[in-house]
Amino acid sequence: MNEPLAERLRPKHLKDYLSQTHLIGDKGVLTQHIKQGVIPSMIFWGPPGTGKTTLANIIANESNRPFYALSAINSGVKDVRDVIEKAKQSGGLFTTKNPILFIDEIHRFSKSQQDSLLQAVEKGWVTLIGATTENPSFEVISALLSRCQVYVLNSFEKKELEILLKRAISEDEILSKLNIDLKETEALIKLSGGDARKLLNIFELIVTSYDPNDPIIILNESVLEKVQSNTVRYDKTGEQHYDIISAFIKSIRGSDPNAAVYYLARMIEGGEDVKFIARRLLILASEDIGNANPTALVIANNTFQAVAVIGNPESRIILSQCTTYLATSPKSNAAYEAIGKAQQLVRDTGDLSVPLSIRNAPTKLMKELGYGDNYQYAHNYENNFAPHEFLPEEIKNTKLYNPGNNQRENAQREFLKQRWKEKYGY
């Protein structure tokens, strides 16, 4: 049997679906849609192996709707129109249950391909479910995006991946006949990166490397050895796509321009979308360099704009310039850490009251209530600074931004220390 383990274990019903409880739990929005029988057009956005395709199939099954599937990798406008015509005909047998059209990798559709979907979605001939690993705000045209609900799917958690492995051993028609002793799971889970499909593919690779007549003992060491010896060529549509981009980003973060350019070449030779690469550089310029070198963000943004206009093959030169610049730039994740701490603080403390002194007072009543009272206008003071309290009372003196140890951010730290003295501990 050539069908891979991940496909054999693909759940067909909502009750068997693991993860994404925010969407398919008892009060999940998709659960409610299915119960009510009203399925809107939607886009599933999340990392690979989070169950986007599976969830689309389950929605069709649970709601008893015809299901049509296309992959944006190998489908053109004609394919889209042919499927829509079939969907219109089959949909005639139903009243409210129009067919579901599932499009995998919808971010790889061109504008004209996406345009060909608009009328079908608008007229209700089909309910569109698109799956993407890319931010739909950038990759899906606004006209189509406005007609769809966007739902975010998260990587599988450790406990969910462990359940999946146990399910594979006990329920799969092939693996259940083998003597498998799953002693350690850490290596399998780490290698999967939260990708359920990748986990099952690796697990099947490991299991099939043993003699099926012998006991199969799964240990971390043996997993790492066998996976290391079974590396594959870069495939822009496959799993190693994500391994290579990860290596690319980590090489730049680690200030190694040689490794970074090597992985850039791997992606270019593999036919990777240059905008995909440029977008990752843009994120890295802020996340890993930030205020250590603010020019990095400017260069990365210019790179993104340039490759969008120029395309292949010349984009490789621009990407190489940006890659080597970012790799040899001072690094800091201080801004990234600051927003993470701030968001967690907001989650922990809720909607704290903004101090009255810095509230806006556009009406007479607001002024009478004290909005804006005692506000110290910074420009009226020496060095354009007044030691005012800006944070809510409950969290005053909380330091969220801690400048990195580099020339630019050391200067920022000194500036803050001069202004705020001991208040924030700079």
C-alpha positions in Angstrom: 0.0 0.0 0.0 1.5 3.3 -1.1 -0.8 5.6 0.8 1.3 7.4 3.4 0.5 7.1 7.2 -0.7 10.8 7.4 -3.3 10.1 4.7 -4.4 6.8 6.3 -4.9 8.5 9.6 -6.7 11.6 8.3 -9.9 12.0 10.4 -13.2 12.1 8.6 -15.4 13.4 11.5 -15.2 16.3 13.8 -15.1 14.1 16.9 -11.8 12.6 15.7 -10.1 15.9 14.9 -7.2 16.9 17.1 -6.1 20.4 17.9 -7.7 23.8 17.0 -10.1 23.7 19.9 -10.7 27.4 19.5 -12.4 26.6 16.2 -13.9 23.1 16.7 -14.4 22.9 20.5 -18.0 22.8 21.9 -18.2 26.6 21.6 -15.9 26.9 18.6 -17.0 29.1 15.7 -16.7 26.3 13.1 -18.7 23.9 15.3 -21.5 26.5 15.5 -21.4 27.0 11.7 -21.8 23.2 11.2 -24.6 22.9 13.7 -26.5 25.7 12.2 -25.9 24.5 8.7 -24.6 27.9 7.5 -21.1 27.6 6.2 -19.5 30.9 5.1 -16.6 31.1 2.6 -13.4 31.1 4.6 -9.6 31.0 4.6 -7.6 28.8 6.9 -4.3 30.4 7.7 -1.6 28.5 9.5 1.7 26.6 9.4 1.9 23.3 7.4 0.5 20.2 9.0 -2.1 21.9 11.2 -5.1 20.2 9.6 -6.3 22.7 7.1 -7.2 20.2 4.3 -8.6 17.8 6.9 -10.8 20.4 8.4 -12.2 21.4 5.0 -13.1 17.7 4.2 -14.7 17.3 7.6 -16.8 20.5 7.2 -18.1 19.1 3.8 -18.8 15.7 5.4 -20.5 17.0 8.5 -22.7 19.4 6.5 -23.4 16.9 3.8 -22.2 19.1 0.9 -20.5 18.2 -2.4 -16.8 18.7 -2.2 -14.4 19.9 -4.9 -10.7 20.3 -4.4 -8.0 22.1 -6.4 -4.3 22.7 -5.7 -3.1 26.2 -6.6 0.3 24.6 -7.5 -1.0 22.8 -10.6 -4.4 24.5 -11.4 -5.1 27.3 -13.9 -8.1 29.6 -14.6 -9.6 26.9 -16.8 -9.5 24.4 -14.0 -11.2 26.8 -11.7 -14.0 27.6 -14.1 -14.5 23.9 -14.9 -14.9 23.1 -11.2 -17.2 26.0 -10.6 -19.4 24.9 -13.5 -19.6 21.3 -12.0 -20.3 22.8 -8.6 -23.2 24.9 -10.0 -24.7 21.9 -11.6 -24.4 19.7 -8.5 -25.6 22.6 -6.3 -28.8 22.6 -8.2 -29.8 19.5 -6.3 -29.6 21.4 -3.0 -31.3 24.4 -1.7 -29.2 25.9 1.1 -26.3 23.4 0.8 -24.2 24.8 -1.9 -21.0 22.8 -2.8 -17.7 23.5 -1.1 -14.7 24.4 -3.3 -11.4 23.8 -1.4 -8.3 25.4 -2.8 -5.0 24.4 -1.2 -2.1 26.8 -1.3 -4.5 29.6 -2.4 -1.7 32.2 -1.9 0.0 30.7 -5.0 -2.9 31.7 -7.2 -2.3 34.7 -9.4 -4.6 37.7 -9.4 -6.4 36.5 -12.5 -7.0 33.1 -10.9 -8.3 34.6 -7.8 -10.5 37.0 -9.8 -12.1 33.9 -11.5 -13.4 32.9 -8.0 -15.2 36.1 -7.2 -18.5 35.7 -9.0 -18.9 32.1 -7.8 -18.4 33.2 -4.2 -20.5 36.3 -4.5 -23.4 34.5 -6.1 -23.2 31.6 -3.7 -22.6 29.0 -6.3 -19.9 27.6 -4.1 -18.6 28.0 -0.6 -14.9 28.7 -0.9 -12.5 27.3 1.6 -8.9 28.3 1.0 -5.8 27.1 2.8 -2.6 29.1 3.1 0.6 29.2 5.0 1.1 32.8 4.1 -0.6 35.9 5.5 -3.8 36.3 3.4 -3.6 40.0 3.8 -0.6 40.0 1.5 -1.4 37.1 -0.8 -5.2 37.1 -1.3 -6.8 40.0 -3.3 -8.9 42.3 -1.2 -12.1 41.7 -3.2 -11.9 37.9 -2.4 -10.6 38.4 1.1 -13.6 40.7 2.0 -16.0 37.8 1.1 -14.2 35.3 3.4 -13.8 34.7 7.1 -10.2 34.2 8.0 -9.5 31.6 10.7 -6.0 31.0 12.1 -4.8 27.4 12.8 -2.0 26.9 15.3 0.8 24.3 15.3 0.0 21.1 17.2 0.9 21.1 20.9 3.2 18.4 22.4 0.3 16.5 24.0 -1.6 16.5 20.8 1.3 15.1 18.8 1.8 12.4 21.4 -1.9 11.4 21.1 -1.4 11.3 17.3 1.6 8.9 17.7 -0.4 6.6 20.0 -3.3 6.7 17.6 -1.0 5.7 14.7 0.3 2.7 16.7 -3.1 1.5 17.8 -5.4 2.4 14.9 -3.5 2.3 11.7 -4.2 -0.9 9.7 -0.4 -1.4 9.1 1.3 -0.2 12.2 -1.2 -1.8 14.6 0.1 -5.2 13.4 3.7 -4.4 14.3 5.3 -4.7 17.8 6.1 -1.0 18.3 7.5 0.2 21.7 7.4 4.0 21.8 9.8 4.6 24.6 10.8 8.2 23.8 9.0 10.9 21.8 11.1 14.1 22.3 13.1 13.8 19.1 10.1 13.0 17.0 8.2 16.0 18.4 11.1 18.3 18.0 11.7 17.3 14.4 8.1 17.8 13.6 8.0 21.4 14.6 4.4 21.1 15.5 3.5 19.8 12.0 1.3 16.7 12.4 1.8 15.5 8.8 5.6 15.8 9.2 5.5 13.9 12.5 3.6 11.0 10.9 5.9 11.0 7.9 9.0 10.8 10.1 7.4 8.2 12.3 6.6 6.0 9.3 10.1 6.5 8.0 11.6 5.3 11.3 9.2 2.3 11.7 9.7 1.1 8.1 13.5 1.1 8.5 13.2 -1.8 11.0 12.5 -5.5 10.2 8.8 -5.8 10.7 9.3 -9.2 12.4 11.4 -7.7 15.1 10.4 -5.5 18.1 10.6 -1.9 17.1 11.9 0.3 19.9 11.7 4.0 19.3 14.4 6.0 21.1 15.5 9.6 20.6 19.0 8.6 19.5 17.9 6.2 16.9 15.3 8.7 15.5 17.9 11.3 15.0 20.3 8.9 13.4 17.8 7.6 10.9 16.3 11.0 10.0 19.8 12.4 9.5 20.6 9.7 7.0 17.4 10.2 5.0 17.6 13.9 4.0 16.0 14.9 0.7 16.4 17.5 -2.0 14.8 20.9 -1.5 11.2 20.9 -2.7 9.4 24.3 -2.6 6.0 22.5 -2.3 7.2 19.9 0.3 8.3 19.7 3.9 11.9 20.7 3.5 10.7 24.0 2.1 10.2 25.0 5.8 13.5 23.4 6.9 15.5 25.5 4.4 13.8 28.8 5.2 14.4 28.1 8.9 18.1 27.4 8.2 18.2 30.6 6.1 16.7 32.8 8.9 18.9 31.2 11.6 22.0 31.7 9.6 21.3 35.4 9.2 20.4 35.7 12.9 23.7 33.9 13.7 25.6 36.5 11.6 26.9 33.9 9.1 26.6 35.4 5.5 28.2 32.3 3.9 25.6 29.9 5.2 22.8 32.4 4.6 23.7 32.8 0.9 24.0 29.1 0.6 20.4 28.5 1.8 19.3 31.5 -0.3 20.8 29.7 -3.4 19.0 26.4 -2.4 15.7 28.3 -2.4 16.4 30.1 -5.7 17.5 26.9 -7.4 14.4 25.2 -6.1 12.2 27.8 -7.7 11.0 29.5 -4.5 8.8 32.6 -4.8 11.2 35.6 -4.4 8.5 37.5 -2.6 8.3 34.8 0.0 12.0 35.1 0.7 11.9 38.9 0.7 9.0 38.9 3.2 11.0 36.7 5.6 13.9 39.2 5.3 11.6 42.0 6.1 10.3 40.3 9.3 13.9 39.4 10.3 15.1 43.0 9.9 12.8 44.0 12.7 12.7 40.9 14.8 16.4 40.1 14.9 18.1 43.5 14.2 15.6 46.2 15.2 17.1 49.3 16.8 20.7 47.9 16.6 20.6 49.0 13.0 17.3 50.7 11.9 18.5 50.9 8.4 18.2 47.2 8.1 14.4 47.5 8.0 14.6 50.2 5.3 16.9 48.0 3.1 14.7 44.9 3.6 11.5 46.9 2.7 13.2 48.3 -0.4 14.3 44.7 -1.3 10.7 43.5 -1.0 9.5 46.3 -3.3 12.3 45.7 -5.8 11.9 42.0 -6.2 8.1 42.4 -6.6 8.9 44.7 -9.6 11.9 42.9 -11.1 11.2 39.2 -10.6 13.5 36.4 -11.7 16.3 36.0 -12.5 17.8 39.4 -11.4 16.0 39.3 -8.0 18.7 36.9 -6.8 21.2 39.7 -6.8 19.0 42.0 -4.7 18.2 39.2 -2.3 21.9 38.3 -2.0 22.7 42.0 -1.2 20.0 42.2 1.5 20.9 38.8 2.9 24.6 39.6 3.3 23.8 43.0 4.7 21.4 41.6 7.4 23.8 38.8 8.3 26.6 41.2 8.9 24.5 43.7 10.8 24.5 44.1 14.6 21.7 42.0 16.1 19.0 42.8 18.7 15.6 41.3 19.5 14.8 44.0 22.1 11.9 45.4 20.2 10.5 41.9 19.6 10.9 41.0 23.3 9.3 44.3 24.3 6.0 43.8 22.4 5.9 40.2 23.6 6.1 41.3 27.2 3.7 44.1 26.7 1.1 41.8 25.1 1.4 39.3 27.9 1.0 42.1 30.4 -2.2 43.2 28.7 -3.5 39.6 28.8 -2.6 39.4 32.5 -4.0 42.8 33.7 -6.8 43.4 31.3 -8.1 46.9 30.3 -6.5 49.1 32.9 -7.6 52.7 33.1 -5.5 55.2 31.2 -4.3 58.0 33.6 -6.6 61.0 33.5 -3.7 63.4 32.9 -3.0 61.9 29.4 -6.5 61.4 28.3 -7.9 63.5 25.5 -10.6 66.0 26.5 -12.5 67.1 23.4 -15.7 67.9 25.3 -16.6 70.2 28.2 -17.8 67.3 30.3 -14.5 65.5 29.8 -12.7 68.6 31.0 -14.9 68.9 34.0 -14.2 65.2 34.8 -10.5 66.0 34.9 -9.4 64.6 31.6 -6.0 66.1 30.7 -5.5 67.8 34.1 -1.9 68.2 35.2 -0.5 66.9 31.8 3.1 68.0 31.4 3.7 69.0 27.8 7.2 67.7 27.2 8.3 70.6 24.8 7.7 73.1 27.6 10.5 71.6 29.7 14.3 71.4 29.5 15.5 68.8 27.0 11.9 68.4 25.8 11.3 66.1 28.7 9.1 66.0 31.9 9.1 62.9 34.3 5.4 62.3 33.8 3.6 59.1 34.6 2.2 57.5 31.5 1.5 53.9 32.5 -1.7 53.0 34.4 -1.3 53.2 38.2 -1.4 49.4 38.7 1.7 48.8 36.5 3.7 52.0 36.9 7.5 51.6 36.8 7.2 48.4 34.7 10.1 48.1 32.2 9.1 46.4 29.0 11.8 47.6 26.6 15.4 46.6 27.5 17.8 47.9 24.8 20.3 45.4 23.5 24.1 45.5 24.0 25.2 47.2 20.9 26.4 50.7 19.9 23.0 52.2 19.0 21.0 50.6 21.8 23.6 51.4 24.4 23.1 55.0 23.4 19.3 54.5 23.8 19.9 53.0 27.2 22.1 56.0 28.2 19.4 58.4 27.0 16.7 56.6 29.0 18.9 56.5 32.1 19.5 60.2 31.9 15.8 61.0 31.5 14.2 58.5 33.8 17.0 58.0 36.4 16.1 55.0 38.5 12.5 54.7 37.5 12.9 51.9 35.0 16.3 50.6 36.1 18.2 51.4 33.0 
